[in-house]
Amino acid sequence: MMGLQINKKLLPMKFHYFLYNAGTGPVVAYLSSYARQLGFSSVVVGLIYTILPVSGMLAKPLFGSIADRFHCHKQLFLVNQLVTAVTFLAIFYSPKIELNHSVDFSCQNSELTFSTYMAGNLDKCTMEQIKKDETIKQCQMNCKVDANLTSLLCDEWKLKEYCDPPYAESLPFTAYVPKSKMTAIRQKDGSIVSFGISNITFENNTITEAKCQGSSMFTTCVLECDDYDIMQMVTKPAIADSDAYNMYQFWFFLAFMILMWVSMAITVSIGDAICFELLGDEPGKYGYQRLFGSLGWGFIAAITGVLIDLFSKGKAEKDYTIAFYMGASFLVLDFVISSRVQHKQTRMSSNILRDIGKWLLNARIIVFLLWCVAVGMCTGLIWNFLYWLLEDLAASKGCDAKAHIKTLQGLVQAVQCLGGEVPFLFLSGRILKKIGHENTMSLILLGLGCRLVLHSLVTNPWLTLPVELFNGLTFGLAFACMASYASIVAPPGTEATVQGMVGAVFEGIGVSLGSTVAGLSYNKYGGSLTFRYFGFSSFILCIVHVAAQYVIKVRESQTTQYSPPKKTLEKIKAADHQELTFFQL
């Protein structure tokens, strides 16, 4: 019986993919929510997420060419892992913009209430869930003292200690708020949400029932509750969006976000170039390394949400401490493991710009890059709007379905990574050997069409789980195909530059463009039709891609035009199938 052998040369790269994705997964998934918690509005966050892909698009080919020119792949690879970890902590400790927690404090129907105005439609299911909560929450209130409030304290409640001079400008107290007493009055552009108060405790420990017979008291208060739902409703940015761009908090946060995004982009593109250098003439085995990244992301991201909720119990806002520190810790461990990667660049380019320029003129490369844009556009739709579609479908099924939407979204991510990506990344080498890279590209477009059209047809959000198994074909196999093909066709000595350029085209152009078009379409036509239109477009592009490859092959048979290195492609097909075990990868 033949003993099992471990390929020690590739082992550090497997650990890198696992640890790096385990480190970035817990943070990246929650960054937009954390930005809102720092005080930035959806408009400001949207602007930031428009800038980030552009910065990544510029950084990938730039630093890839620097790595190729100065032969510093490993140094850039390691440094940017640490930079990512540092920026995670920098973002976590970014200064907050002042938030407005003010509410209107008044007497309504002989009972004290506080109310706030919420723009937009108040979610019916959220309101029902809050009204079913029979708990009583403590809220610290600090109210502006005026004649009406003084009259209530002195004349009605007979609290003489608040009636004698010198009069205080503000009155702090603790309000006991039954969540079930919430009411909402819909208006044209929003709702006025009110909470009743059962009792009040003053600083001198005087307790009084929150009654106000015959009083017309009205004042404003600053509110701080130990309940996430209440604080979500009353919290608003204290400044306008236009003023946010003049504040140092915005520029600090933007700078840290760009630095994080750039360091992540560099780590991914140069890491892939190093991996293919280690694989040598067997780029088809890339998927066996990259699948560990899907395992890391899938397992860690799945438990991060649970940990955040656990550490946030009894707090007015979500506590993301565990996510940021866990992410930074995994990245530091990744740095330690990755430093043991035995990498040495063996192929050089005497003129990178000339080689890349010639490479870009090849018809196959042009079709390949256009394919990256098409796949990126569909991926942008899925990344940014699949959860929106699930929430819309759940809302159409009633509050019971919507109550479990976060559980469903967590399961979707698990199916995408563990049920889809891992198997297809493992099988990617066999698939690429069997049908070739270019036929695989056509298959991926076909799979995207099926996936998107199926999403547009389902009416039960839970039926999206089996559909998301397509993520293995449309992202897992697509990523392996994209990276390995880029490595194969790259002119010698330009591997990092080409990996960076392909990544920039896929994410910087494809994902960004797809997100923009999808956002406009979603707003005009809704989720189902948007997914259907993108799916039909993917079917059409599949046919176009097949036709383009056929035309190129006919032309190449009649000319001596440059084509990708056929010997390397033939070596992929001839690789030993017995090397597909875990220990021999």
Beta strands, then each sheet from edge to edge (+ up, - down):
strand 1: 99-100
strand 2: 102-108
strand 3: 111-119
strand 4: 136-144
strand 5: 170-178
strand 6: 183-186
strand 7: 190-196
strand 8: 199-202
strand 9: 207-209
strand 10: 218-225
strand 11: 236-237
sheet 1: 1+ 11-
sheet 2: 6+ 7- 3+ 2- 10+ 4- 5+ 8- 9+
end
